[in-house]
Amino acid sequence: MKTILIIGIGAGNPEHLTIQAVNALNRVDVFFIMDKGEAKGSMIDLRREICARFIAAGRTYRFATAQSPPWDRNSGEYNAVIGNLNSDKQAIFEQLIAGEMQDGETAGVLVWGDPSLYDSTIRIMTDIAASGRHAISYDVIPGISSLHALTAQHRTTLNTVGQPVEITTGRRLAEGFPAGTDSVFVMLDGDDTYRRFADDDRIDIYWGAYIGTADEILISGRLKDVAGQIAQTRAAAKQTHGWIMDSYLLRRRKS
């Protein structure tokens, strides 16, 4: 039997790791890393830094790296594209399990933020275990998500008293401000979708990029006043770093 640990490592600050995550790191024999290219090399560097910082001296571990499969981010058939992407990732993970692990060993997959939030690793490992092609068991260790890191940095709450919050994507937000809630947390928005609501004087925004890292950027205020600033800052940061990971909370005031 081979064991897979899906470990949430927080939103970018190594100090986001929980004690449970640190203990899990110290059980791992081999870490699986998906290489997303030179532009996102800093994300691999952080994973290596976390291991060097929290794994006990003298404990032996290794890394097994594979190229992350490409996918079309602009396709209108989003669900089909993601389905194909996850199938490609599953094939890579199966190759790593077969070729990089011995029976009785433990592998670790270090997931940015929390593994349950907009990440496919849990679903992929579930499908691998169900396929019967590999004798594996897997466990999930939660992490501090971008939701929690962003609201903490802005010193605000995710929802208002007695009211729900909706977690969505820029693609879905483009369909309209969700009904039945005054707080909307948005991830995966490459199109500055918040600008569609800049005419609504009742909406505030709490935006952040590279949360928890040395490159962290935070902007908040009335959406109509800061939407342009956020768009310009976001474009400049993406140009500088070659990638951007950002999220934001929209909150509609009653008056």
C-alpha positions, 0 to 999 in steps of 0.5 A: 500500500502506498499513502498520499498526503494532500497537504494545504500549505497556506496562501503564500506565507510559510508561517501559514502552515498548521502543526498538523501540516508540519507533522504531515511533512515529516511523514513524507518520503517523496514530494510530487511537484507539478512544474508550471513553467519558469514564470511560476518557478517561485511557487516551486521555490516556496514548496522547497523552502517549506520542506527545508524549514519544517522537516526535521534535520536528518530526515531523508526525502526527495522530490519528483517533478513533472510538467503540468499539462497545458490547457486553454484558459480562454475556451468557452467550454470551461467544464470540458477543458477542466475535465480534460485537464484533470484527466491529464493530471491524473495520468501524470500522478499515476505515472509518479505513483508507479515510478517514483514510489515504493510499496509502503512509502508516503508521497506528499502533494503540497497544495496552495491554500486549502485543498478543498477550495478550487483545487482538483487534487482530492478528486484526482486521488479519489478517482485513482483510488477508485480505479483499482490500478494502484493500491493507495490510501490518501488523507487531506490536511487542511490549509489556510485559504486565500479567503482567510488570508485576505480577510485577515490582512484587510482586518474584516470578516468574510460575511456580515452578521446573520448573512451568508457569503457566496464564493464564486469565480470571475466567470460566474460573477460576470453573470451578475451579482449573486442574489440573496447575499451581500458578500461575494468572495471572488477567485480566478478572475482574469478579466477584472470582472469587478469593474462591471459593478463600479457604478454601484455606489453601495459596493466596497471591495477588498482586493489582494494579490500574492497574499502572505508573500513579500510581494503582497499588494492590498487595496480596499475602498469603495469599488467606484473609487478604486476599481481603476487603481486595482486594474492598473496595479494588477496589470503591472504586477502581472507584467513584473512577475509573469503571473498573478494570484489574486482574489477579492471580496465584494460587499454591498452596503444596505445604503 
